[in-house]
Amino acid sequence: MTTLTMELPETVFSALNADPKEFTLQMRIAAAIKWYELGRISQNKGAEIAGLSRAEFIDALSDAGVSPLQITPHQFREELADAD
């Protein structure tokens, strides 16, 4: 596993009322959710980045108001039409 080191002001931890370890976890989850929302990563990769199981990542997506489905309404209608 690769370790990244970031320098952050002490005040950032109070913004989320978290210690550095909890802050890091929340940052990983937030980044994974955003990259998933942008369509840059899959659920499996998002879960890996976030340090969660896939089910936990799907729950985190839901908590953040992000759909676990990476499909546009137009694509969904096309798939439904193709199934007929």
C-alpha positions as CSV (number, residue, x, y, z in Angstrom):
1,M,0.0,0.0,0.0
2,T,1.2,3.5,-0.8
3,T,1.2,6.2,1.9
4,L,0.5,9.8,1.0
5,T,1.5,12.7,3.3
6,M,-0.4,15.9,3.3
7,E,0.3,19.1,5.3
8,L,-2.9,20.6,6.6
9,P,-3.5,23.4,9.0
10,E,-4.6,22.2,12.5
11,T,-7.8,24.2,12.1
12,V,-9.2,22.0,9.3
13,F,-9.8,19.1,11.8
14,S,-12.1,21.3,13.8
15,A,-14.2,22.1,10.7
16,L,-15.5,18.5,10.7
17,N,-15.0,18.0,14.4
18,A,-12.7,15.1,13.7
19,D,-9.2,14.0,14.7
20,P,-6.7,13.4,11.9
21,K,-7.5,9.7,11.4
22,E,-11.3,10.4,11.2
23,F,-10.7,13.4,8.9
24,T,-8.6,11.2,6.6
25,L,-11.4,8.6,6.4
26,Q,-14.0,11.3,5.7
27,M,-11.7,12.8,3.0
28,R,-11.3,9.4,1.3
29,I,-15.0,8.8,1.3
30,A,-15.8,12.3,0.0
31,A,-13.3,12.0,-2.8
32,A,-14.5,8.5,-3.8
33,I,-18.1,9.7,-3.8
34,K,-17.3,12.8,-6.0
35,W,-15.2,10.7,-8.5
36,Y,-18.0,8.2,-8.7
37,E,-20.6,10.9,-9.2
38,L,-18.5,12.3,-12.1
39,G,-18.4,8.8,-13.6
40,R,-14.6,8.6,-13.3
41,I,-14.6,5.4,-11.1
42,S,-16.8,2.3,-10.6
43,Q,-18.5,1.4,-7.3
44,N,-15.8,-1.2,-6.7
45,K,-13.0,1.3,-7.1
46,G,-14.9,3.9,-5.0
47,A,-15.3,1.4,-2.2
48,E,-11.6,0.5,-2.4
49,I,-10.6,4.2,-2.3
50,A,-13.0,4.9,0.6
51,G,-11.8,1.9,2.5
52,L,-15.4,0.5,2.6
53,S,-17.2,-2.6,1.4
54,R,-19.2,-2.1,-1.7
55,A,-22.4,-2.2,0.3
56,E,-21.0,0.4,2.7
57,F,-20.0,2.6,-0.2
58,I,-23.5,2.4,-1.7
59,D,-24.9,3.5,1.7
60,A,-22.4,6.4,1.7
61,L,-23.6,7.4,-1.8
62,S,-27.1,7.3,-0.6
63,D,-26.2,9.4,2.5
64,A,-24.6,11.9,0.2
65,G,-27.6,12.1,-2.1
66,V,-25.7,10.5,-5.0
67,S,-27.4,7.8,-7.1
68,P,-25.7,4.4,-7.1
69,L,-26.7,4.0,-10.7
70,Q,-24.3,5.4,-13.3
71,I,-26.8,5.7,-16.1
72,T,-28.6,8.8,-17.5
73,P,-32.4,8.8,-17.8
74,H,-31.9,8.7,-21.6
75,Q,-29.7,5.6,-21.4
76,F,-32.2,3.9,-19.1
77,R,-35.1,4.6,-21.5
78,E,-33.0,3.2,-24.3
79,E,-32.2,0.0,-22.4
80,L,-35.8,-0.4,-21.5
81,A,-36.8,0.0,-25.2
82,D,-34.1,-2.5,-26.3
83,A,-35.5,-5.0,-23.8
84,D,-38.9,-5.1,-25.5
